[in-house]
Amino acid sequence: MRTTANGGFDFDAKAALKHLGAADATLARLIERVGPFGMELKSAPNLFDVLAEAIVYQQLHARAAASIHARVRALLPRTRGLAAARASIALPDEALRGAGLSRSKLLALRDLAQRTVDGHVPTIAQARRMDDEAIIEHLCEIRGIGRWTAQMVLMFRLGRPDVLPVDDYGIRKGFAVAFRKREMPKREVVEKRGERWRPFRTVASWYLWRAAEGDA
């Protein structure tokens, strides 16, 4: 059952922390330094809006991306999800380029919108019935959406408990901090250690991000 006490997640955060602490003494010390699990889910009611925002934000500073995203949203007033996808298809390229989208992002947004209208992009309800790898495979067929973006959707919108984005810079940096590595660890090293953290690797990931940001 979903509970707001866990930040909207479908799992017991206290049980997850107990499991991680017992499974990995180093991670247990990191958890103790950082404190309570504070990750929260995005509240977007559909994946089109989540993925469209992700496309806009790719490879941009957060402030610049937010400005462009706001201009794109202004072109789609009072629409979300499927309605926004249909409206974006009708927009001329000049309008989207004028909002600040590069050509590659414009094409990615076009593909996302068309696939949403065609039913390729699952609804939240449909996604909840799919396993993690099926969702990743499905979303990665969309132009401009890679494995990392799909994993962020799993973690921050769907609240999946066992996701470890080993290619994420912050995860690897946090691992180096927590485990006192002089060099950035290879993805295989993080992945192997992460086997200890199943089935709560999402929670472990959140703590590694905190370590990378200097919160530990």
C-alpha positions, 0 to 999 in steps of 0.5 A: 500500500502506498503511504505518504510516510515513505515519501510516496514510495511503495516500500517501507523506508525503515525496513529498507534502511535496516536491510542495507545497514545489515548488508553493508557496514560501510553503507550503514555508516554513510546512512548514519551520517546522512540521516533519514531517507529523504527522497521524494517522488515527482507528482506528474500524472503521466509520463509524457510530461516527465519525459518531455521535461527530461529531454529539455533538461539534457546537457543544460544547466538547470537554470537555463533548462528551466527557462526553456522548459517554461517557454515550451510549456507556455506554448501548450497552455492548460494541457498535460499528458495526451492533450499536450502531446497532441498539441505539441505535434501541431506546433510549428518547428519555428515555435519550438526552436524559438522557445530554445529547443535545439534541433535534436531536442525538437526531434526528440520531443516530436518523437515522444509526442507521436509515440504518446499519441500512438500509445507507445508511451505507457500510462502510469497505470500501465507502467505499474504493471511492467517490470523495470527492464521492460519499462527501460527497453520501452522508453529507450525506443524513444528518440533522445531517451537513454537508459539513465533517463529511463532509470530516473523515471523508475526511481523518481516517478514510479518509486521503484525500490531496486534501481542502481544507475551505475553510469551516473557520475554522482553515484560513482563519485558518491561511491568513491567518497563513501568507500574511500576510493582515490579514483572514480570506480568503474561501473562494474565495481559499483554494480558488484557491490550493489548486489549486496543492496538488493532489493533496495538499491534505489535507497542506496543510490540516494545516499550515494548522491548525498555523499557526492554532494558533500552531505555525509 
